[in-house]
């Protein structure tokens, strides 16, 4: 226990001795994880907004005028059994006429002498199947039924949503990897400088029989501390910005940031892991 406490103290002392280099590394980790944290929150909320739009996506299946009630019921039973279907609604000719009047303010019979609107099914898919590939596969299978006259859905709308969702994902992933790489390199370089500045002490420790693990431990602790402190500052910054936005700029921005404890726990843990990786990378080269 005494040895462990000594190594922890040496790690803290090493952080203090690194002065500008250590402070600069903490600053970079702070900025990096603030950007990553905000990027994650914005990306998360954007993808949630896209999924909310997808939830409004439906498929309209128009039934032939000549289809019997029995065949329509058989088709409804088939829809009910489909794994991909979350819910569906049958719209009769009379309901279609009522819907027309509600949307356009005119009775279909006052425009025409008859009701040309066909019966139809309005189909909602489960979230996992609200993508172009699934929709095309499902509509292709359903089109084989003889009762179906036409199937319509907003293909361009779905293509646009998926395109922007991919772009957001690529941008967030690319920024995440780049910023993580930069932070790990900077932490690694700081530890390298610390090892170089204490090379005489390290040589002395080796002469008196200190093991490599004993020598490495303070440097690893120093790297983890740099990552932890930078991540803690980033968590504080993100919380402060979210508080400012939610309590003072809500009327201007019309956007509420939802934060929870796991987000901050992940940021702090991730910063510590970055520090660990950076210190291990430096130690492998010099010790």
C-alpha positions in Angstrom: 0.0 0.0 0.0 2.9 2.4 0.8 4.4 1.7 -2.6 1.1 2.4 -4.4 0.7 5.7 -2.5 4.3 6.6 -3.3 3.7 6.0 -7.1 0.5 8.0 -7.0 2.3 10.9 -5.4 5.1 10.7 -7.9 2.4 10.8 -10.7 1.0 14.0 -9.2 4.5 15.5 -8.8 5.3 14.6 -12.4 2.2 16.5 -13.5 3.2 19.6 -11.5 6.8 19.4 -12.8 5.7 19.2 -16.4 4.4 22.8 -16.0 3.6 24.3 -19.4 3.8 21.0 -21.4 1.3 19.4 -19.0 -1.0 22.4 -18.9 -1.0 22.6 -22.7 -1.9 18.9 -23.0 -4.7 19.4 -20.4 -5.9 22.4 -22.5 -5.9 20.4 -25.7 -7.8 17.5 -24.1 -10.2 20.0 -22.6 -10.9 21.6 -26.0 -11.0 18.2 -27.8 -13.5 16.6 -25.5 -15.6 19.7 -25.4 -15.9 19.6 -29.2 -16.5 15.9 -29.1 -19.1 16.1 -26.4 -21.0 19.0 -28.1 -20.6 17.2 -31.4 -22.1 14.0 -29.9 -25.0 15.9 -28.4 -25.8 17.8 -31.6 -25.3 14.7 -33.7 -27.6 12.7 -31.3 -30.3 15.3 -31.4 -30.1 15.6 -35.2 -30.3 11.9 -35.7 -33.3 11.8 -33.3 -34.9 14.6 -35.3 -34.4 12.5 -38.5 -35.9 9.5 -36.8 -38.9 11.6 -35.7 -39.4 12.6 -39.4 -39.1 8.9 -40.4 -41.8 8.1 -37.9 -44.1 10.2 -39.9 -43.3 8.2 -43.0 -46.0 5.9 -44.2 -46.9 3.7 -47.2 -50.2 4.2 -49.0 -51.6 1.0 -50.6 -54.5 1.7 -53.0 -57.0 -1.2 -53.5 -58.7 -2.0 -56.8 -62.3 -1.0 -57.1 -63.2 -4.5 -58.1 -61.6 -6.2 -55.1 -64.1 -8.1 -53.0 -64.4 -7.6 -49.2 -63.2 -11.1 -48.7 -59.9 -10.5 -50.6 -59.5 -7.1 -48.8 -59.9 -8.9 -45.5 -57.3 -11.6 -46.5 -54.9 -8.8 -47.4 -55.5 -7.1 -44.1 -54.8 -10.4 -42.3 -51.5 -10.7 -44.3 -50.4 -7.2 -43.2 -51.2 -8.0 -39.6 -48.9 -11.0 -39.8 -45.9 -9.1 -41.3 -43.0 -8.7 -38.9 -42.1 -5.3 -40.5 -45.5 -3.7 -39.9 -46.0 -1.6 -36.8 -49.6 -0.6 -37.5 -52.0 0.0 -40.4 -55.3 1.7 -41.1 -57.9 0.8 -43.6 -59.5 3.8 -45.3 -62.8 3.0 -47.1 -64.2 5.0 -50.0 -66.5 6.9 -47.6 -63.6 7.7 -45.2 -61.5 8.8 -48.2 -64.3 11.2 -49.2 -64.4 12.6 -45.6 -60.7 13.0 -45.6 -60.9 14.9 -48.9 -63.5 17.3 -47.5 -61.4 17.9 -44.4 -58.2 18.6 -46.4 -59.7 20.6 -49.3 -62.8 22.0 -47.7 -65.1 20.6 -50.5 -67.4 17.6 -50.7 -66.1 15.2 -53.4 -69.7 14.8 -54.6 -70.1 18.6 -55.2 -67.0 18.5 -57.4 -67.9 15.2 -59.2 -71.1 13.3 -59.5 -69.4 10.2 -58.0 -66.6 9.2 -55.6 -63.5 8.2 -57.5 -61.4 7.8 -54.4 -60.3 4.1 -54.0 -60.2 2.3 -50.7 -56.7 2.1 -49.3 -54.4 1.0 -46.5 -52.2 3.4 -44.6 -49.1 1.4 -43.5 -46.6 2.3 -40.7 -43.4 0.3 -40.4 -41.4 -0.5 -37.3 -38.4 1.9 -36.8 -35.8 -0.6 -37.8 -37.5 -1.0 -41.2 -37.9 2.7 -42.0 -35.2 2.7 -44.6 -35.2 2.7 -48.4 -33.9 -0.9 -48.8 -36.6 -2.4 -46.5 -39.4 -0.2 -47.9 -38.6 -1.3 -51.5 -38.4 -4.9 -50.5 -41.7 -4.8 -48.6 -43.6 -2.9 -51.4 -42.2 -5.3 -54.0 -43.6 -8.3 -52.1 -46.9 -6.6 -51.5 -47.4 -5.6 -55.1 -47.8 -9.3 -56.0 -51.3 -9.3 -54.4 -54.1 -9.0 -57.0 -56.2 -6.6 -54.8 -53.5 -3.9 -55.0 -53.9 -1.2 -57.7 -51.0 1.1 -56.7 -48.5 1.6 -53.9 -47.2 5.1 -53.1 -44.6 6.4 -50.7 -42.3 9.4 -50.5 -39.2 7.8 -51.9 -37.3 11.1 -52.5 -38.1 12.1 -48.9 -36.6 8.9 -47.5 -33.5 9.1 -49.8 -32.8 12.7 -48.6 -33.2 11.7 -44.9 -30.8 8.7 -45.3 -28.3 10.9 -47.2 -28.1 13.5 -44.5 -28.1 10.9 -41.7 -25.0 9.3 -43.4 -23.3 12.7 -43.8 -23.8 13.5 -40.1 -22.5 10.1 -39.1 -19.3 10.4 -41.3 -18.6 14.0 -40.1 -18.9 13.0 -36.4 -16.9 9.8 -36.8 -14.1 11.6 -38.7 -13.9 14.5 -36.2 -13.9 12.0 -33.3 -11.0 10.0 -34.7 -8.9 13.0 -35.7 -9.3 14.8 -32.4 -8.6 11.6 -30.4 -5.5 11.0 -32.4 -4.2 14.5 -31.8 -4.9 14.3 -28.1 -3.2 11.0 -27.7 -0.1 12.2 -29.6 0.1 15.4 -27.4 -0.2 13.4 -24.2 2.4 11.0 -25.5 4.8 13.8 -26.3 4.4 15.4 -22.9 5.2 12.0 -21.2 8.2 11.7 -23.5 9.5 15.1 -22.4 8.9 14.1 -18.8 10.9 10.8 -19.2 13.7 12.7 -21.0 13.9 15.4 -18.3 14.1 12.7 -15.6 16.5 10.3 -17.4 19.1 10.6 -14.7 16.7 9.7 -12.0 15.5 6.8 -14.1 19.0 5.6 -14.5 19.6 5.8 -10.8 16.5 3.9 -10.0 17.5 1.1 -12.4 21.0 0.9 -10.8 19.4 0.4 -7.3 17.2 -2.4 -8.7 13.9 -0.7 -9.5 11.7 -2.8 -11.9 10.5 -1.3 -15.2 6.9 -1.4 -13.9 7.9 0.6 -10.8 9.5 3.2 -13.0 6.6 3.3 -15.5 3.8 3.6 -13.0 4.2 7.4 -12.2 4.3 8.3 -15.9 1.2 6.3 -16.6 -0.5 8.0 -13.6 0.6 11.4 -14.9 -0.9 10.7 -18.4 -4.2 9.5 -16.9 -4.3 12.6 -14.7 -3.8 14.8 -17.7 -6.7 13.1 -19.5 -8.9 13.1 -16.4 -8.4 16.8 -15.7 -8.9 17.8 -19.3 -12.1 15.7 -19.5 -13.4 17.1 -16.2 -12.9 20.6 -17.5 -14.7 19.6 -20.7 -17.6 18.2 -18.7 -17.9 21.5 -16.8 -17.8 23.5 -20.0 -20.5 21.4 -21.7 -22.7 21.6 -18.6 -22.2 25.4 -18.4 -23.1 25.9 -22.1 -26.1 23.6 -21.8 -27.3 25.5 -18.7 -26.8 28.9 -20.5 -28.7 27.6 -23.5 -31.6 26.0 -21.6 -32.1 28.8 -19.1 -31.2 32.1 -20.8 -31.2 31.5 -24.6 -34.2 29.2 -24.9 -36.5 31.9 -26.4 -33.9 32.8 -29.1 -32.5 29.3 -30.1 -35.7 27.2 -29.6 -33.6 24.2 -28.7 -33.2 22.3 -25.4 -30.1 20.3 -24.6 -30.8 17.1 -22.7 -27.9 16.0 -20.5 -27.6 13.1 -18.1 -25.0 11.7 -15.8 -23.8 8.9 -18.1 -22.7 11.5 -20.7 -20.3 13.1 -18.2 -19.2 9.7 -16.9 -18.3 8.7 -20.5 -16.4 11.9 -21.2 -14.3 11.6 -18.0 -13.7 7.9 -18.6 -12.7 8.5 -22.2 -10.4 11.3 -21.3 -8.7 9.1 -18.7 -8.3 6.3 -21.3 -6.8 8.8 -23.8 -4.2 9.7 -21.2 -3.5 6.1 -20.5 -3.0 5.3 -24.2 -0.8 8.4 -24.7 1.4 7.5 -21.7 1.7 3.8 -22.7 2.7 4.9 -26.2 5.5 7.1 -24.8 6.7 4.5 -22.3 7.1 1.8 -24.9 9.6 3.9 -26.8 11.7 5.0 -23.9 11.3 2.4 -21.1 
